[in-house]
Amino acid sequence: MDNPSSEGSAPRRTLRRKAVRKNYDENAMDEPIETSKKKFKTKQQLEKETETEALIALSVGFPIDELLEDEIRAGVVRELGGKEQNDYIVVRNHIVARWRSNVRVWLLKDRIRESVSSECEHLISAAYEFLLYNGFINFGVSPLFNGYVPEDGSEGSVIVVGAGLAGLAAARQLLSFGFKVVVLEGRSRPGGRVYTQRMGGKERFAAVELGGSVITGLHANPLGVLARQLAIPLHKVRDHCPLYNSEGEVVDKAVDSNVEFGFNKLLDKVAEVREMMGGDANKVSLGEVLETLRVLYGVAKDSEERKLFDWHLANLEYANAGCLSNLSAAYWDQDDPYEMGGDHCFLAGGNWRLINALAEGLPILYGKRVDAIRYGDRGVEVVSGSQRFQGDMILCTVPLGVLKKRCIKFEPELPRKKQAAIDRLGFGLLNKVAMLFPSVFWGDDLDTFGCLNDSSIDRGEFFLFYAYHTVSGGPALVALVAGEAAQRFESTEPSTLLHRVMKKLRGIYGPKGVVVPDPIQTICTKWGSDPFSYGSYSHVRVGSSGVDYDILAESVNNRLFFAGEATTRQHPATMHGAYLSGLREASRIQRVVNVSRGYPRKPVQRYSGVSNDVLEDLFKRPDIASGQLSFVFNPSTDDPKSLGLVRVCFDSFEDDPTNHLQLYAILSWEQAQKLQELGESSNESKLTYMVNTLGLKLMGGNAVLDTCGALISVIANARKGRSRTRVVARH
Ligand SMILES: Cc1cc2nc3c(=O)[nH]c(=O)nc-3n(C[C@H](O)[C@H](O)[C@H](O)COP(=O)(O)OP(=O)(O)OC[C@H]3O[C@@H](n4cnc5c(N)ncnc54)[C@H](O)[C@@H]3O)c2cc1C
């Protein structure tokens, strides 16, 4: 979870422990594909490149100089620890880095052959297959992936329960592996705990996050990959986070840093104490240990300091969606070493944009609350009301809260070990009040501000505000309610809650002479009583440990599989963790199928490149030709967002008709129409419009074949059975 920091100080949680890793920046622009092709390189250049690629692979989760256990299990090399293993690692890192340099494009094995020696052919195949089938490359929602998804469904059928990030990620991945998939979702929308609500009316509106909001650490984050694929800008959550006391004054800087320093020191001491306590540390709560140490070391003794200290405790309860009295002193921070590095970000326009893209084209049945899951030797059956769905396997992604309440009857019952882990792990609460105002009164430069509470028991009530005006399209604020206050919140009348939060805001801004207007619209969440969640996200409770996440992830009888944020030991309680768990289970299901049929998966028939002739052929009969621009589109769709290609022919410099420069760009049918509306304007102004207004990227012939091969092939195939639906204007 995200942790804001106050001005001038280090981010609050990073003072404690830093995962020592180098990362690359997910913000990086997609590289033109030509740059990585075989060129003459000096030995030093190659060594430098290998080193950079190793660091990129490290960011994505591959240890330096070692294989993952999954790689060993997959038998990627014949002998462990020798030269072959070293060569494999170099090739694998190269492939990872190559794809991450341009995540919009489906990386073909042939492209790797261009930059890796042919002596390593078997390693290219081993690494490529491993990375592809384990969700390290070619995952996500790039519009250019369409042609690569096989349609045969011959690998078997999987029923996915839940269309949250985990379910959506798994379903897309399984489809791309060649499975038949159906997703059963209890709600009437996809996204689960990621829920962007449009607030306001026609004049003033904003897209506000009621659930998962901040992408916590952009480096190597798969959600950053999705954002790049969809060209959605990200906004870094700025560090400046003033803390206000109940008189509306910013707390004294010296006292603030003092208390923060003391707080972080105590967390370090907790780590020492648990070392000394050994196994007994898991019998006590973080809250107990912290309070004992606070008294012992005399931290936050006066009432002003105590309120500040309470604010930090509330922030900790927010990060863990759990009261400190529940968190295990031994393992509450077991996932710290895996924290994603880099900026914490908001996605412009809201996270629904990722959800929509992930859900698009998936066979999701909404309003299907699953009541029972039956699994046996011959397959699985899912019961939803009076309906039954049958398949080969099932992937259950419902939240831990739903499993704890035993809302779904498993037949046979879940193994005792799994049920015990479900009962042991914690599932806590975070609630929000989302407010849309007529104007931004809190200051344009603020993304967060904090607020101290007078009593410890209320420490989590509206302790932190997120401002969404930079990304939501309107003046929206969200107040967070964590810890015990989050529990009481759900049984309090919304009008009372609203009165309290407005009192708080007016207490901060009133003394500064700022009039705080009444909100246009407000929403109070109730994640604890939501029957499709029963809480917000998981934490390690007293008596539990990181191992319980692993147990939750275990499959049962190779029929019943589990994904979701509470099944990942490394990234629990996060959106990216949920997404990665979906990719993980898709790979696991694929592996089980391979093993059960006794031989490796037959290569799924995928598109494998397109020739220049096909491209030339398409432009012989463009859908629109206007001056030096010609356009081709998929004739089988009417969707204005459907993609096609534009070709720009530049005049030859030497009056040689065979010597034309031709550049290409991908664009939507809508964009092509806008270009058409420019009418007879000059070629130059059309080009300027394409690049500056529409943001199109022009590329040469080779690059368009590399980048848009699948799109070209889809259009060419559709033209074969051409059913023209568009009326085409010609100039
Ligand atoms: C208030 C709040 C704030 C958060 N803030 C952040 C943040 O800032 N950053 C971050 O990274 N993470 C945040 N998270 C956590 C993040 O949202 C989750 O970890 C993630 O979205 C979980 O995804 P999932 O697929 O595991 O589960 P879900 O999204 O819950 O998906 C499970 C799906 O199963 C469905 N379902 C449940 N029961 C049934 C049934 N019986 N039959 C059929 N369908 C069923 C649900 O409707 C749901 O769609 C936040 C969560 C909350 C609640």
The ligand as an SDF file (V2000), in Angstrom:
LIG
                    3D

 53 58  0  0  0  0  0  0  0  0999 V2000
  -10.7130    0.5030   -0.1430 C   0  0  0  0  0  0  0  0  0  0  0  0
   -9.5740   -0.1950   -0.8260 C   0  0  0  0  0  0  0  0  0  0  0  0
   -8.4340    0.5170   -1.1680 C   0  0  0  0  0  0  0  0  0  0  0  0
   -7.3770   -0.1300   -1.7910 C   0  0  0  0  0  0  0  0  0  0  0  0
   -6.2880    0.6060   -2.1780 N   0  0  0  0  0  0  0  0  0  0  0  0
   -5.3160    0.0200   -2.9110 C   0  0  0  0  0  0  0  0  0  0  0  0
   -4.2760    0.7980   -3.4800 C   0  0  0  0  0  0  0  0  0  0  0  0
   -4.2450    2.0200   -3.3420 O   0  0  0  0  0  0  0  0  0  0  0  0
   -3.3250    0.1520   -4.1930 N   0  0  0  0  0  0  0  0  0  0  0  0
   -3.3490   -1.2040   -4.3960 C   0  0  0  0  0  0  0  0  0  0  0  0
   -2.4500   -1.7350   -5.0740 O   0  0  0  0  0  0  0  0  0  0  0  0
   -4.3410   -1.9620   -3.8880 N   0  0  0  0  0  0  0  0  0  0  0  0
   -5.3290   -1.3810   -3.1690 C   0  0  0  0  0  0  0  0  0  0  0  0
   -6.3610   -2.1250   -2.6970 N   0  0  0  0  0  0  0  0  0  0  0  0
   -6.3130   -3.5890   -2.8510 C   0  0  0  0  0  0  0  0  0  0  0  0
   -6.7060   -4.0280   -4.2570 C   0  0  0  0  0  0  0  0  0  0  0  0
   -7.8280   -3.3240   -4.6850 O   0  0  0  0  0  0  0  0  0  0  0  0
   -6.9780   -5.5230   -4.2350 C   0  0  0  0  0  0  0  0  0  0  0  0
   -5.8530   -6.1920   -3.7040 O   0  0  0  0  0  0  0  0  0  0  0  0
   -7.2610   -6.1220   -5.6060 C   0  0  0  0  0  0  0  0  0  0  0  0
   -8.1130   -5.3090   -6.3530 O   0  0  0  0  0  0  0  0  0  0  0  0
   -7.8570   -7.5130   -5.4170 C   0  0  0  0  0  0  0  0  0  0  0  0
   -8.1440   -8.1230   -6.6590 O   0  0  0  0  0  0  0  0  0  0  0  0
   -8.6720   -9.6240   -6.6770 P   0  0  0  0  0  0  0  0  0  0  0  0
   -8.8730   -9.9830   -8.0740 O   0  0  0  0  0  0  0  0  0  0  0  0
   -7.7860  -10.4560   -5.8330 O   0  0  0  0  0  0  0  0  0  0  0  0
  -10.0510   -9.5770   -5.8850 O   0  0  0  0  0  0  0  0  0  0  0  0
  -11.4030   -8.8110   -6.2520 P   0  0  0  0  0  0  0  0  0  0  0  0
  -11.0990   -7.5670   -6.9860 O   0  0  0  0  0  0  0  0  0  0  0  0
  -12.1740   -8.6780   -4.9980 O   0  0  0  0  0  0  0  0  0  0  0  0
  -12.1080   -9.8130   -7.2710 O   0  0  0  0  0  0  0  0  0  0  0  0
  -12.8440  -10.9120   -6.8370 C   0  0  0  0  0  0  0  0  0  0  0  0
  -14.1490  -10.9550   -7.6060 C   0  0  0  0  0  0  0  0  0  0  0  0
  -14.9160  -12.0740   -7.1500 O   0  0  0  0  0  0  0  0  0  0  0  0
  -16.2690  -11.6970   -7.1300 C   0  0  0  0  0  0  0  0  0  0  0  0
  -16.9960  -12.5930   -6.2230 N   0  0  0  0  0  0  0  0  0  0  0  0
  -16.9440  -12.6440   -4.8800 C   0  0  0  0  0  0  0  0  0  0  0  0
  -17.7270  -13.6390   -4.4270 N   0  0  0  0  0  0  0  0  0  0  0  0
  -18.2920  -14.2140   -5.5100 C   0  0  0  0  0  0  0  0  0  0  0  0
  -19.1960  -15.3000   -5.6920 C   0  0  0  0  0  0  0  0  0  0  0  0
  -19.6820  -15.9930   -4.6590 N   0  0  0  0  0  0  0  0  0  0  0  0
  -19.5690  -15.6060   -6.9440 N   0  0  0  0  0  0  0  0  0  0  0  0
  -19.1080  -14.9290   -8.0320 C   0  0  0  0  0  0  0  0  0  0  0  0
  -18.2600  -13.9030   -7.9000 N   0  0  0  0  0  0  0  0  0  0  0  0
  -17.8420  -13.5450   -6.6530 C   0  0  0  0  0  0  0  0  0  0  0  0
  -16.2330  -10.2580   -6.6500 C   0  0  0  0  0  0  0  0  0  0  0  0
  -17.4080   -9.5690   -6.9790 O   0  0  0  0  0  0  0  0  0  0  0  0
  -15.0070   -9.7250   -7.3770 C   0  0  0  0  0  0  0  0  0  0  0  0
  -15.3490   -9.1430   -8.5990 O   0  0  0  0  0  0  0  0  0  0  0  0
   -7.4580   -1.5130   -2.0860 C   0  0  0  0  0  0  0  0  0  0  0  0
   -8.6140   -2.2230   -1.7560 C   0  0  0  0  0  0  0  0  0  0  0  0
   -9.6640   -1.5750   -1.1460 C   0  0  0  0  0  0  0  0  0  0  0  0
  -10.9170   -2.3400   -0.8130 C   0  0  0  0  0  0  0  0  0  0  0  0
  1  2  1  0
  2  3  1  0
  2 52  2  0
  3  4  2  0
  4  5  1  0
  4 50  1  0
  5  6  2  0
  6  7  1  0
  6 13  1  0
  7  8  2  0
  7  9  1  0
  9 10  1  0
 10 11  2  0
 10 12  1  0
 12 13  2  0
 13 14  1  0
 14 15  1  0
 14 50  1  0
 15 16  1  0
 16 17  1  0
 16 18  1  0
 18 19  1  0
 18 20  1  0
 20 21  1  0
 20 22  1  0
 22 23  1  0
 23 24  1  0
 24 25  2  0
 24 26  1  0
 24 27  1  0
 27 28  1  0
 28 29  2  0
 28 30  1  0
 28 31  1  0
 31 32  1  0
 32 33  1  0
 33 34  1  0
 33 48  1  0
 34 35  1  0
 35 36  1  0
 35 46  1  0
 36 37  1  0
 36 45  1  0
 37 38  2  0
 38 39  1  0
 39 40  1  0
 39 45  2  0
 40 41  1  0
 40 42  2  0
 42 43  1  0
 43 44  2  0
 44 45  1  0
 46 47  1  0
 46 48  1  0
 48 49  1  0
 50 51  2  0
 51 52  1  0
 52 53  1  0
M  END
$$$$
